[in-house]
């Protein structure tokens, strides 16, 4: 699954790989006993978890950068 998602990232895609990841998951996961609906639910949950993890850290980093710049200007 990870290898297929990695290879699919080489294809032109929309931001966040919306569409490509779902197609790959729905194609690959039924080979491992998932139904298409469960495969889609799984990949959406994985993507949601990734976004909910990365966004707060990114916002924290942006805040730290703005605080650092404010200190340099004074």
N, CA, C and O atoms as a Tripos MOL2 file, in Angstrom:
@<TRIPOS>MOLECULE
protein
  296   295    74     0     0
PROTEIN
NO_CHARGES

@<TRIPOS>ATOM
      1 N           0.8280   -1.1810    0.0000 N.3       1 UNK1
      2 CA          0.0000    0.0000    0.0000 C.3       1 UNK1
      3 C           0.8740    1.2470    0.0000 C.2       1 UNK1
      4 O           0.6650    2.1530   -0.8070 O.2       1 UNK1
      5 N           1.8520    1.2970    0.9000 N.am      2 UNK2
      6 CA          2.7280    2.4700    0.9610 C.3       2 UNK2
      7 C           3.5260    2.6450   -0.3190 C.2       2 UNK2
      8 O           3.7180    3.7650   -0.7930 O.2       2 UNK2
      9 N           3.9860    1.5420   -0.8720 N.am      3 UNK3
     10 CA          4.7420    1.6200   -2.1260 C.3       3 UNK3
     11 C           3.8520    2.1470   -3.2520 C.2       3 UNK3
     12 O           4.2910    2.9690   -4.0560 O.2       3 UNK3
     13 N           2.6230    1.6850   -3.3100 N.am      4 UNK4
     14 CA          1.6990    2.1510   -4.3480 C.3       4 UNK4
     15 C           1.3760    3.6300   -4.1620 C.2       4 UNK4
     16 O           1.3020    4.3660   -5.1460 O.2       4 UNK4
     17 N           1.1840    4.0790   -2.9280 N.am      5 UNK5
     18 CA          0.9270    5.4910   -2.6810 C.3       5 UNK5
     19 C           2.1540    6.3340   -3.0150 C.2       5 UNK5
     20 O           2.0310    7.4410   -3.5410 O.2       5 UNK5
     21 N           3.3350    5.8050   -2.7080 N.am      6 UNK6
     22 CA          4.5660    6.5140   -3.0580 C.3       6 UNK6
     23 C           4.7300    6.6670   -4.5530 C.2       6 UNK6
     24 O           5.0990    7.7380   -5.0350 O.2       6 UNK6
     25 N           4.4570    5.6030   -5.2900 N.am      7 UNK7
     26 CA          4.5550    5.6750   -6.7440 C.3       7 UNK7
     27 C           3.4860    6.5960   -7.3390 C.2       7 UNK7
     28 O           3.7210    7.2760   -8.3380 O.2       7 UNK7
     29 N           2.3240    6.6060   -6.7160 N.am      8 UNK8
     30 CA          1.2570    7.4620   -7.2350 C.3       8 UNK8
     31 C           1.5510    8.9370   -7.0130 C.2       8 UNK8
     32 O           0.9760    9.7860   -7.6950 O.2       8 UNK8
     33 N           2.4230    9.2550   -6.0850 N.am      9 UNK9
     34 CA          2.7490   10.6650   -5.8540 C.3       9 UNK9
     35 C           3.5280   11.2580   -7.0240 C.2       9 UNK9
     36 O           3.6570   12.4790   -7.1110 O.2       9 UNK9
     37 N           4.0450   10.4320   -7.9190 N.am     10 UNK10
     38 CA          4.7500   10.9230   -9.1040 C.3      10 UNK10
     39 C           3.7650   11.4180  -10.1680 C.2      10 UNK10
     40 O           4.1480   12.1650  -11.0690 O.2      10 UNK10
     41 N           2.5100   11.0080  -10.0650 N.am     11 UNK11
     42 CA          1.5010   11.4420  -11.0380 C.3      11 UNK11
     43 C           1.0480   12.8640  -10.7230 C.2      11 UNK11
     44 O           0.9820   13.2470   -9.5550 O.2      11 UNK11
     45 N           0.7410   13.6390  -11.7380 N.am     12 UNK12
     46 CA          0.2090   14.9820  -11.4790 C.3      12 UNK12
     47 C          -1.0610   14.8770  -10.6430 C.2      12 UNK12
     48 O          -1.9100   14.0200  -10.8860 O.2      12 UNK12
     49 N          -1.1770   15.7470   -9.6690 N.am     13 UNK13
     50 CA         -2.2800   15.6170   -8.7360 C.3      13 UNK13
     51 C          -2.7820   16.9730   -8.2880 C.2      13 UNK13
     52 O          -2.1670   18.0080   -8.5440 O.2      13 UNK13
     53 N          -3.9110   16.9380   -7.6150 N.am     14 UNK14
     54 CA         -4.4590   18.1260   -6.9780 C.3      14 UNK14
     55 C          -3.7390   18.3290   -5.6470 C.2      14 UNK14
     56 O          -3.0540   17.4180   -5.1830 O.2      14 UNK14
     57 N          -3.8730   19.4910   -5.0250 N.am     15 UNK15
     58 CA         -3.2450   19.6970   -3.7140 C.3      15 UNK15
     59 C          -3.7300   18.6640   -2.6970 C.2      15 UNK15
     60 O          -4.9210   18.3630   -2.6270 O.2      15 UNK15
     61 N          -2.8080   18.1330   -1.9220 N.am     16 UNK16
     62 CA         -3.1580   17.1420   -0.9170 C.3      16 UNK16
     63 C          -3.3640   15.7540   -1.4620 C.2      16 UNK16
     64 O          -3.7840   14.8640   -0.7220 O.2      16 UNK16
     65 N          -3.0830   15.5370   -2.7300 N.am     17 UNK17
     66 CA         -3.2520   14.2440   -3.3990 C.3      17 UNK17
     67 C          -4.6840   13.7400   -3.3120 C.2      17 UNK17
     68 O          -4.9170   12.5310   -3.3410 O.2      17 UNK17
     69 N          -5.6470   14.6510   -3.2070 N.am     18 UNK18
     70 CA         -7.0490   14.2460   -3.1590 C.3      18 UNK18
     71 C          -7.4150   13.6760   -4.5200 C.2      18 UNK18
     72 O          -7.2460   14.3370   -5.5450 O.2      18 UNK18
     73 N          -7.8960   12.4970   -4.5260 N.am     19 UNK19
     74 CA         -8.2800   11.8150   -5.7620 C.3      19 UNK19
     75 C          -7.3300   10.6780   -6.0770 C.2      19 UNK19
     76 O          -7.7570    9.5310   -6.2100 O.2      19 UNK19
     77 N          -6.0540   10.9780   -6.1980 N.am     20 UNK20
     78 CA         -5.0600    9.9470   -6.5200 C.3      20 UNK20
     79 C          -4.9540    8.9370   -5.3780 C.2      20 UNK20
     80 O          -4.9870    7.7300   -5.6150 O.2      20 UNK20
     81 N          -4.8270    9.4200   -4.1440 N.am     21 UNK21
     82 CA         -4.7100    8.5010   -2.9990 C.3      21 UNK21
     83 C          -5.9420    7.6130   -2.8670 C.2      21 UNK21
     84 O          -5.8300    6.4200   -2.5860 O.2      21 UNK21
     85 N          -7.1060    8.1980   -3.0700 N.am     22 UNK22
     86 CA         -8.3290    7.4100   -2.9450 C.3      22 UNK22
     87 C          -8.4170    6.3400   -4.0240 C.2      22 UNK22
     88 O          -8.8190    5.2110   -3.7430 O.2      22 UNK22
     89 N          -8.0480    6.6780   -5.2430 N.am     23 UNK23
     90 CA         -8.0920    5.6920   -6.3310 C.3      23 UNK23
     91 C          -7.1210    4.5490   -6.0550 C.2      23 UNK23
     92 O          -7.4580    3.3810   -6.2480 O.2      23 UNK23
     93 N          -5.9110    4.8920   -5.6020 N.am     24 UNK24
     94 CA         -4.9190    3.8540   -5.3100 C.3      24 UNK24
     95 C          -5.3970    2.9660   -4.1690 C.2      24 UNK24
     96 O          -5.2790    1.7440   -4.2470 O.2      24 UNK24
     97 N          -5.9340    3.5650   -3.1120 N.am     25 UNK25
     98 CA         -6.4050    2.7730   -1.9750 C.3      25 UNK25
     99 C          -7.5540    1.8560   -2.3630 C.2      25 UNK25
    100 O          -7.5850    0.6890   -1.9720 O.2      25 UNK25
    101 N          -8.4960    2.3860   -3.1320 N.am     26 UNK26
    102 CA         -9.6550    1.5750   -3.5350 C.3      26 UNK26
    103 C          -9.2360    0.4770   -4.5050 C.2      26 UNK26
    104 O          -9.9210   -0.5400   -4.6180 O.2      26 UNK26
    105 N          -8.1260    0.6670   -5.2030 N.am     27 UNK27
    106 CA         -7.6290   -0.3510   -6.1280 C.3      27 UNK27
    107 C          -6.7970   -1.4100   -5.4070 C.2      27 UNK27
    108 O          -6.9080   -2.5970   -5.7120 O.2      27 UNK27
    109 N          -5.9690   -0.9910   -4.4580 N.am     28 UNK28
    110 CA         -5.0210   -1.9070   -3.8070 C.3      28 UNK28
    111 C          -5.6320   -2.6440   -2.6130 C.2      28 UNK28
    112 O          -5.4520   -3.8550   -2.4840 O.2      28 UNK28
    113 N          -6.3400   -1.9440   -1.7520 N.am     29 UNK29
    114 CA         -6.8120   -2.5590   -0.5030 C.3      29 UNK29
    115 C          -7.7920   -3.7210   -0.6640 C.2      29 UNK29
    116 O          -7.7750   -4.6160    0.1800 O.2      29 UNK29
    117 N          -8.6430   -3.7680   -1.6890 N.am     30 UNK30
    118 CA         -9.4840   -4.9650   -1.8290 C.3      30 UNK30
    119 C          -8.6800   -6.2590   -1.9900 C.2      30 UNK30
    120 O          -9.1860   -7.3390   -1.6850 O.2      30 UNK30
    121 N          -7.4350   -6.1610   -2.4650 N.am     31 UNK31
    122 CA         -6.5820   -7.3570   -2.5500 C.3      31 UNK31
    123 C          -6.2250   -7.8900   -1.1740 C.2      31 UNK31
    124 O          -5.8110   -9.0430   -1.0470 O.2      31 UNK31
    125 N          -6.3790   -7.0620   -0.1350 N.am     32 UNK32
    126 CA         -6.0670   -7.4710    1.2280 C.3      32 UNK32
    127 C          -7.3190   -7.7080    2.0610 C.2      32 UNK32
    128 O          -7.2460   -7.7540    3.2890 O.2      32 UNK32
    129 N          -8.4570   -7.8570    1.4120 N.am     33 UNK33
    130 CA         -9.6890   -8.2120    2.1090 C.3      33 UNK33
    131 C         -10.5850   -7.0420    2.4760 C.2      33 UNK33
    132 O         -11.6090   -7.2540    3.1270 O.2      33 UNK33
    133 N         -10.2540   -5.8320    2.0930 N.am     34 UNK34
    134 CA        -11.1060   -4.6780    2.3570 C.3      34 UNK34
    135 C         -12.1600   -4.5760    1.2530 C.2      34 UNK34
    136 O         -11.9060   -4.9310    0.1010 O.2      34 UNK34
    137 N         -13.3320   -4.0920    1.6190 N.am     35 UNK35
    138 CA        -14.3030   -3.7410    0.5780 C.3      35 UNK35
    139 C         -13.9170   -2.3560    0.0540 C.2      35 UNK35
    140 O         -13.1150   -1.6560    0.6740 O.2      35 UNK35
    141 N         -14.4770   -1.9690   -1.0680 N.am     36 UNK36
    142 CA        -14.1490   -0.6550   -1.6310 C.3      36 UNK36
    143 C         -14.5840    0.4680   -0.6910 C.2      36 UNK36
    144 O         -13.8830    1.4710   -0.5560 O.2      36 UNK36
    145 N         -15.7300    0.3040   -0.0470 N.am     37 UNK37
    146 CA        -16.2130    1.3260    0.8790 C.3      37 UNK37
    147 C         -15.2950    1.4450    2.0890 C.2      37 UNK37
    148 O         -14.9930    2.5520    2.5350 O.2      37 UNK37
    149 N         -14.8480    0.3030    2.6230 N.am     38 UNK38
    150 CA        -13.9380    0.3440    3.7680 C.3      38 UNK38
    151 C         -12.5720    0.9010    3.3750 C.2      38 UNK38
    152 O         -11.9330    1.5960    4.1650 O.2      38 UNK38
    153 N         -12.1290    0.6000    2.1710 N.am     39 UNK39
    154 CA        -10.8490    1.1380    1.6990 C.3      39 UNK39
    155 C         -10.9250    2.6540    1.5850 C.2      39 UNK39
    156 O          -9.9900    3.3510    1.9790 O.2      39 UNK39
    157 N         -12.0240    3.1700    1.0520 N.am     40 UNK40
    158 CA        -12.1940    4.6090    0.9360 C.3      40 UNK40
    159 C         -12.2760    5.2570    2.3190 C.2      40 UNK40
    160 O         -11.6590    6.2960    2.5550 O.2      40 UNK40
    161 N         -13.0280    4.6530    3.2240 N.am     41 UNK41
    162 CA        -13.1240    5.1790    4.5880 C.3      41 UNK41
    163 C         -11.7610    5.1650    5.2680 C.2      41 UNK41
    164 O         -11.4110    6.1060    5.9810 O.2      41 UNK41
    165 N         -10.9990    4.1130    5.0520 N.am     42 UNK42
    166 CA         -9.6670    3.9940    5.6550 C.3      42 UNK42
    167 C          -8.7370    5.0940    5.1580 C.2      42 UNK42
    168 O          -8.0800    5.7560    5.9620 O.2      42 UNK42
    169 N          -8.6720    5.2970    3.8520 N.am     43 UNK43
    170 CA         -7.7390    6.2870    3.3190 C.3      43 UNK43
    171 C          -8.1740    7.6960    3.7010 C.2      43 UNK43
    172 O          -7.3170    8.5530    3.9200 O.2      43 UNK43
    173 N          -9.4680    7.9660    3.7890 N.am     44 UNK44
    174 CA         -9.9280    9.2750    4.2380 C.3      44 UNK44
    175 C          -9.5770    9.5110    5.7030 C.2      44 UNK44
    176 O          -9.2120   10.6230    6.0860 O.2      44 UNK44
    177 N          -9.6870    8.4610    6.5230 N.am     45 UNK45
    178 CA         -9.3080    8.5820    7.9310 C.3      45 UNK45
    179 C          -7.7980    8.8090    8.0680 C.2      45 UNK45
    180 O          -7.3650    9.6120    8.8940 O.2      45 UNK45
    181 N          -7.0050    8.1100    7.2680 N.am     46 UNK46
    182 CA         -5.5510    8.2930    7.3090 C.3      46 UNK46
    183 C          -5.1820    9.7110    6.8920 C.2      46 UNK46
    184 O          -4.3720   10.3570    7.5570 O.2      46 UNK46
    185 N          -5.7600   10.2000    5.8090 N.am     47 UNK47
    186 CA         -5.4660   11.5620    5.3590 C.3      47 UNK47
    187 C          -5.9190   12.5910    6.3840 C.2      47 UNK47
    188 O          -5.2100   13.5670    6.6290 O.2      47 UNK47
    189 N          -7.0750   12.3940    6.9790 N.am     48 UNK48
    190 CA         -7.5510   13.3090    8.0130 C.3      48 UNK48
    191 C          -6.6220   13.3460    9.2100 C.2      48 UNK48
    192 O          -6.3410   14.4130    9.7550 O.2      48 UNK48
    193 N          -6.1430   12.1780    9.6180 N.am     49 UNK49
    194 CA         -5.2100   12.1050   10.7310 C.3      49 UNK49
    195 C          -3.9040   12.8200   10.4050 C.2      49 UNK49
    196 O          -3.3450   13.5230   11.2480 O.2      49 UNK49
    197 N          -3.4300   12.6400    9.1980 N.am     50 UNK50
    198 CA         -2.1940   13.3120    8.7850 C.3      50 UNK50
    199 C          -2.3860   14.8240    8.8200 C.2      50 UNK50
    200 O          -1.5410   15.5430    9.3530 O.2      50 UNK50
    201 N          -3.4910   15.3120    8.2550 N.am     51 UNK51
    202 CA         -3.7330   16.7540    8.2360 C.3      51 UNK51
    203 C          -3.9090   17.3070    9.6470 C.2      51 UNK51
    204 O          -3.4010   18.3860    9.9550 O.2      51 UNK51
    205 N          -4.6270   16.5790   10.5120 N.am     52 UNK52
    206 CA         -4.8320   17.0520   11.8770 C.3      52 UNK52
    207 C          -3.5410   17.0240   12.7000 C.2      52 UNK52
    208 O          -3.4480   17.6880   13.7320 O.2      52 UNK52
    209 N          -2.5670   16.2710   12.2530 N.am     53 UNK53
    210 CA         -1.2700   16.2550   12.9220 C.3      53 UNK53
    211 C          -0.3570   17.3390   12.3730 C.2      53 UNK53
    212 O           0.3210   18.0180   13.1450 O.2      53 UNK53
    213 N          -0.3250   17.5120   11.0900 N.am     54 UNK54
    214 CA          0.6210   18.4370   10.4650 C.3      54 UNK54
    215 C           0.1910   19.8970   10.6130 C.2      54 UNK54
    216 O           1.0420   20.7600   10.8300 O.2      54 UNK54
    217 N          -1.0880   20.1940   10.5030 N.am     55 UNK55
    218 CA         -1.5430   21.5880   10.5400 C.3      55 UNK55
    219 C          -1.1910   22.2860   11.8550 C.2      55 UNK55
    220 O          -0.6650   23.3970   11.8040 O.2      55 UNK55
    221 N          -1.4490   21.6970   13.0360 N.am     56 UNK56
    222 CA         -1.0470   22.4040   14.2660 C.3      56 UNK56
    223 C           0.4630   22.6410   14.3550 C.2      56 UNK56
    224 O           0.8940   23.7030   14.8040 O.2      56 UNK56
    225 N           1.2640   21.6680   13.9340 N.am     57 UNK57
    226 CA          2.7170   21.8650   13.9730 C.3      57 UNK57
    227 C           3.1530   22.9520   12.9980 C.2      57 UNK57
    228 O           4.0550   23.7310   13.3060 O.2      57 UNK57
    229 N           2.5290   23.0130   11.8380 N.am     58 UNK58
    230 CA          2.8480   24.0630   10.8770 C.3      58 UNK58
    231 C           2.4580   25.4350   11.3930 C.2      58 UNK58
    232 O           3.2060   26.4000   11.2290 O.2      58 UNK58
    233 N           1.2860   25.5270   12.0180 N.am     59 UNK59
    234 CA          0.8620   26.8040   12.5870 C.3      59 UNK59
    235 C           1.7900   27.2360   13.7200 C.2      59 UNK59
    236 O           2.1060   28.4180   13.8520 O.2      59 UNK59
    237 N           2.2220   26.2820   14.5310 N.am     60 UNK60
    238 CA          3.1800   26.5950   15.5930 C.3      60 UNK60
    239 C           4.4910   27.1110   15.0000 C.2      60 UNK60
    240 O           5.0710   28.0690   15.5120 O.2      60 UNK60
    241 N           4.9520   26.4860   13.9360 N.am     61 UNK61
    242 CA          6.1760   26.9300   13.2750 C.3      61 UNK61
    243 C           6.0370   28.3260   12.6890 C.2      61 UNK61
    244 O           6.9530   29.1400   12.8060 O.2      61 UNK61
    245 N           4.9030   28.6140   12.0620 N.am     62 UNK62
    246 CA          4.6720   29.9530   11.5240 C.3      62 UNK62
    247 C           4.6330   30.9940   12.6330 C.2      62 UNK62
    248 O           5.1700   32.0900   12.4770 O.2      62 UNK62
    249 N           4.0020   30.6580   13.7460 N.am     63 UNK63
    250 CA          3.9520   31.5680   14.8750 C.3      63 UNK63
    251 C           5.3570   31.8320   15.4130 C.2      63 UNK63
    252 O           5.7110   32.9740   15.7030 O.2      63 UNK63
    253 N           6.1540   30.7730   15.5430 N.am     64 UNK64
    254 CA          7.5300   30.9420   16.0360 C.3      64 UNK64
    255 C           8.3430   31.8010   15.0810 C.2      64 UNK64
    256 O           9.1540   32.6120   15.5290 O.2      64 UNK64
    257 N           8.1500   31.6450   13.7820 N.am     65 UNK65
    258 CA          8.8610   32.4770   12.8250 C.3      65 UNK65
    259 C           8.4560   33.9460   12.9620 C.2      65 UNK65
    260 O           9.3070   34.8330   12.8960 O.2      65 UNK65
    261 N           7.1780   34.2010   13.1490 N.am     66 UNK66
    262 CA          6.7350   35.5890   13.2770 C.3      66 UNK66
    263 C           7.2390   36.2020   14.5730 C.2      66 UNK66
    264 O           7.5690   37.3880   14.5950 O.2      66 UNK66
    265 N           7.3070   35.4320   15.6530 N.am     67 UNK67
    266 CA          7.8540   35.9370   16.9230 C.3      67 UNK67
    267 C           9.3390   36.2360   16.7610 C.2      67 UNK67
    268 O           9.8180   37.2580   17.2520 O.2      67 UNK67
    269 N          10.0660   35.3700   16.0880 N.am     68 UNK68
    270 CA         11.4980   35.5800   15.8540 C.3      68 UNK68
    271 C          11.7670   36.8130   15.0230 C.2      68 UNK68
    272 O          12.7140   37.5510   15.2940 O.2      68 UNK68
    273 N          10.9500   37.0440   14.0180 N.am     69 UNK69
    274 CA         11.1290   38.2430   13.1820 C.3      69 UNK69
    275 C          10.7990   39.5000   13.9650 C.2      69 UNK69
    276 O          11.4630   40.5230   13.7990 O.2      69 UNK69
    277 N           9.7810   39.4390   14.8180 N.am     70 UNK70
    278 CA          9.4310   40.6020   15.6120 C.3      70 UNK70
    279 C          10.5760   40.9630   16.5610 C.2      70 UNK70
    280 O          10.8230   42.1450   16.7970 O.2      70 UNK70
    281 N          11.2640   39.9870   17.0990 N.am     71 UNK71
    282 CA         12.4090   40.2470   17.9920 C.3      71 UNK71
    283 C          13.5820   40.8370   17.2290 C.2      71 UNK71
    284 O          14.2980   41.6890   17.7540 O.2      71 UNK71
    285 N          13.7870   40.3890   15.9850 N.am     72 UNK72
    286 CA         14.8930   40.9010   15.1850 C.3      72 UNK72
    287 C          14.6680   42.3600   14.7890 C.2      72 UNK72
    288 O          15.6280   43.1160   14.6450 O.2      72 UNK72
    289 N          13.4320   42.7520   14.6150 N.am     73 UNK73
    290 CA         13.1240   44.1150   14.1810 C.3      73 UNK73
    291 C          13.2780   45.1150   15.3040 C.2      73 UNK73
    292 O          13.4730   46.3010   15.0390 O.2      73 UNK73
    293 N          13.1970   44.6750   16.5600 N.am     74 UNK74
    294 CA         13.3090   45.6150   17.6710 C.3      74 UNK74
    295 C          14.7200   45.8220   18.1200 C.2      74 UNK74
    296 O          14.9650   46.5890   19.0500 O.2      74 UNK74
@<TRIPOS>BOND
     1     1     2 1
     2     2     3 1
     3     3     4 2
     4     3     5 am
     5     5     6 1
     6     6     7 1
     7     7     8 2
     8     7     9 am
     9     9    10 1
    10    10    11 1
    11    11    12 2
    12    11    13 am
    13    13    14 1
    14    14    15 1
    15    15    16 2
    16    15    17 am
    17    17    18 1
    18    18    19 1
    19    19    20 2
    20    19    21 am
    21    21    22 1
    22    22    23 1
    23    23    24 2
    24    23    25 am
    25    25    26 1
    26    26    27 1
    27    27    28 2
    28    27    29 am
    29    29    30 1
    30    30    31 1
    31    31    32 2
    32    31    33 am
    33    33    34 1
    34    34    35 1
    35    35    36 2
    36    35    37 am
    37    37    38 1
    38    38    39 1
    39    39    40 2
    40    39    41 am
    41    41    42 1
    42    42    43 1
    43    43    44 2
    44    43    45 am
    45    45    46 1
    46    46    47 1
    47    47    48 2
    48    47    49 am
    49    49    50 1
    50    50    51 1
    51    51    52 2
    52    51    53 am
    53    53    54 1
    54    54    55 1
    55    55    56 2
    56    55    57 am
    57    57    58 1
    58    58    59 1
    59    59    60 2
    60    59    61 am
    61    61    62 1
    62    62    63 1
    63    63    64 2
    64    63    65 am
    65    65    66 1
    66    66    67 1
    67    67    68 2
    68    67    69 am
    69    69    70 1
    70    70    71 1
    71    71    72 2
    72    71    73 am
    73    73    74 1
    74    74    75 1
    75    75    76 2
    76    75    77 am
    77    77    78 1
    78    78    79 1
    79    79    80 2
    80    79    81 am
    81    81    82 1
    82    82    83 1
    83    83    84 2
    84    83    85 am
    85    85    86 1
    86    86    87 1
    87    87    88 2
    88    87    89 am
    89    89    90 1
    90    90    91 1
    91    91    92 2
    92    91    93 am
    93    93    94 1
    94    94    95 1
    95    95    96 2
    96    95    97 am
    97    97    98 1
    98    98    99 1
    99    99   100 2
   100    99   101 am
   101   101   102 1
   102   102   103 1
   103   103   104 2
   104   103   105 am
   105   105   106 1
   106   106   107 1
   107   107   108 2
   108   107   109 am
   109   109   110 1
   110   110   111 1
   111   111   112 2
   112   111   113 am
   113   113   114 1
   114   114   115 1
   115   115   116 2
   116   115   117 am
   117   117   118 1
   118   118   119 1
   119   119   120 2
   120   119   121 am
   121   121   122 1
   122   122   123 1
   123   123   124 2
   124   123   125 am
   125   125   126 1
   126   126   127 1
   127   127   128 2
   128   127   129 am
   129   129   130 1
   130   130   131 1
   131   131   132 2
   132   131   133 am
   133   133   134 1
   134   134   135 1
   135   135   136 2
   136   135   137 am
   137   137   138 1
   138   138   139 1
   139   139   140 2
   140   139   141 am
   141   141   142 1
   142   142   143 1
   143   143   144 2
   144   143   145 am
   145   145   146 1
   146   146   147 1
   147   147   148 2
   148   147   149 am
   149   149   150 1
   150   150   151 1
   151   151   152 2
   152   151   153 am
   153   153   154 1
   154   154   155 1
   155   155   156 2
   156   155   157 am
   157   157   158 1
   158   158   159 1
   159   159   160 2
   160   159   161 am
   161   161   162 1
   162   162   163 1
   163   163   164 2
   164   163   165 am
   165   165   166 1
   166   166   167 1
   167   167   168 2
   168   167   169 am
   169   169   170 1
   170   170   171 1
   171   171   172 2
   172   171   173 am
   173   173   174 1
   174   174   175 1
   175   175   176 2
   176   175   177 am
   177   177   178 1
   178   178   179 1
   179   179   180 2
   180   179   181 am
   181   181   182 1
   182   182   183 1
   183   183   184 2
   184   183   185 am
   185   185   186 1
   186   186   187 1
   187   187   188 2
   188   187   189 am
   189   189   190 1
   190   190   191 1
   191   191   192 2
   192   191   193 am
   193   193   194 1
   194   194   195 1
   195   195   196 2
   196   195   197 am
   197   197   198 1
   198   198   199 1
   199   199   200 2
   200   199   201 am
   201   201   202 1
   202   202   203 1
   203   203   204 2
   204   203   205 am
   205   205   206 1
   206   206   207 1
   207   207   208 2
   208   207   209 am
   209   209   210 1
   210   210   211 1
   211   211   212 2
   212   211   213 am
   213   213   214 1
   214   214   215 1
   215   215   216 2
   216   215   217 am
   217   217   218 1
   218   218   219 1
   219   219   220 2
   220   219   221 am
   221   221   222 1
   222   222   223 1
   223   223   224 2
   224   223   225 am
   225   225   226 1
   226   226   227 1
   227   227   228 2
   228   227   229 am
   229   229   230 1
   230   230   231 1
   231   231   232 2
   232   231   233 am
   233   233   234 1
   234   234   235 1
   235   235   236 2
   236   235   237 am
   237   237   238 1
   238   238   239 1
   239   239   240 2
   240   239   241 am
   241   241   242 1
   242   242   243 1
   243   243   244 2
   244   243   245 am
   245   245   246 1
   246   246   247 1
   247   247   248 2
   248   247   249 am
   249   249   250 1
   250   250   251 1
   251   251   252 2
   252   251   253 am
   253   253   254 1
   254   254   255 1
   255   255   256 2
   256   255   257 am
   257   257   258 1
   258   258   259 1
   259   259   260 2
   260   259   261 am
   261   261   262 1
   262   262   263 1
   263   263   264 2
   264   263   265 am
   265   265   266 1
   266   266   267 1
   267   267   268 2
   268   267   269 am
   269   269   270 1
   270   270   271 1
   271   271   272 2
   272   271   273 am
   273   273   274 1
   274   274   275 1
   275   275   276 2
   276   275   277 am
   277   277   278 1
   278   278   279 1
   279   279   280 2
   280   279   281 am
   281   281   282 1
   282   282   283 1
   283   283   284 2
   284   283   285 am
   285   285   286 1
   286   286   287 1
   287   287   288 2
   288   287   289 am
   289   289   290 1
   290   290   291 1
   291   291   292 2
   292   291   293 am
   293   293   294 1
   294   294   295 1
   295   295   296 2
@<TRIPOS>SUBSTRUCTURE
     1 UNK1         2 RESIDUE 1 A UNK
     2 UNK2         6 RESIDUE 1 A UNK
     3 UNK3        10 RESIDUE 1 A UNK
     4 UNK4        14 RESIDUE 1 A UNK
     5 UNK5        18 RESIDUE 1 A UNK
     6 UNK6        22 RESIDUE 1 A UNK
     7 UNK7        26 RESIDUE 1 A UNK
     8 UNK8        30 RESIDUE 1 A UNK
     9 UNK9        34 RESIDUE 1 A UNK
    10 UNK10       38 RESIDUE 1 A UNK
    11 UNK11       42 RESIDUE 1 A UNK
    12 UNK12       46 RESIDUE 1 A UNK
    13 UNK13       50 RESIDUE 1 A UNK
    14 UNK14       54 RESIDUE 1 A UNK
    15 UNK15       58 RESIDUE 1 A UNK
    16 UNK16       62 RESIDUE 1 A UNK
    17 UNK17       66 RESIDUE 1 A UNK
    18 UNK18       70 RESIDUE 1 A UNK
    19 UNK19       74 RESIDUE 1 A UNK
    20 UNK20       78 RESIDUE 1 A UNK
    21 UNK21       82 RESIDUE 1 A UNK
    22 UNK22       86 RESIDUE 1 A UNK
    23 UNK23       90 RESIDUE 1 A UNK
    24 UNK24       94 RESIDUE 1 A UNK
    25 UNK25       98 RESIDUE 1 A UNK
    26 UNK26      102 RESIDUE 1 A UNK
    27 UNK27      106 RESIDUE 1 A UNK
    28 UNK28      110 RESIDUE 1 A UNK
    29 UNK29      114 RESIDUE 1 A UNK
    30 UNK30      118 RESIDUE 1 A UNK
    31 UNK31      122 RESIDUE 1 A UNK
    32 UNK32      126 RESIDUE 1 A UNK
    33 UNK33      130 RESIDUE 1 A UNK
    34 UNK34      134 RESIDUE 1 A UNK
    35 UNK35      138 RESIDUE 1 A UNK
    36 UNK36      142 RESIDUE 1 A UNK
    37 UNK37      146 RESIDUE 1 A UNK
    38 UNK38      150 RESIDUE 1 A UNK
    39 UNK39      154 RESIDUE 1 A UNK
    40 UNK40      158 RESIDUE 1 A UNK
    41 UNK41      162 RESIDUE 1 A UNK
    42 UNK42      166 RESIDUE 1 A UNK
    43 UNK43      170 RESIDUE 1 A UNK
    44 UNK44      174 RESIDUE 1 A UNK
    45 UNK45      178 RESIDUE 1 A UNK
    46 UNK46      182 RESIDUE 1 A UNK
    47 UNK47      186 RESIDUE 1 A UNK
    48 UNK48      190 RESIDUE 1 A UNK
    49 UNK49      194 RESIDUE 1 A UNK
    50 UNK50      198 RESIDUE 1 A UNK
    51 UNK51      202 RESIDUE 1 A UNK
    52 UNK52      206 RESIDUE 1 A UNK
    53 UNK53      210 RESIDUE 1 A UNK
    54 UNK54      214 RESIDUE 1 A UNK
    55 UNK55      218 RESIDUE 1 A UNK
    56 UNK56      222 RESIDUE 1 A UNK
    57 UNK57      226 RESIDUE 1 A UNK
    58 UNK58      230 RESIDUE 1 A UNK
    59 UNK59      234 RESIDUE 1 A UNK
    60 UNK60      238 RESIDUE 1 A UNK
    61 UNK61      242 RESIDUE 1 A UNK
    62 UNK62      246 RESIDUE 1 A UNK
    63 UNK63      250 RESIDUE 1 A UNK
    64 UNK64      254 RESIDUE 1 A UNK
    65 UNK65      258 RESIDUE 1 A UNK
    66 UNK66      262 RESIDUE 1 A UNK
    67 UNK67      266 RESIDUE 1 A UNK
    68 UNK68      270 RESIDUE 1 A UNK
    69 UNK69      274 RESIDUE 1 A UNK
    70 UNK70      278 RESIDUE 1 A UNK
    71 UNK71      282 RESIDUE 1 A UNK
    72 UNK72      286 RESIDUE 1 A UNK
    73 UNK73      290 RESIDUE 1 A UNK
    74 UNK74      294 RESIDUE 1 A UNK
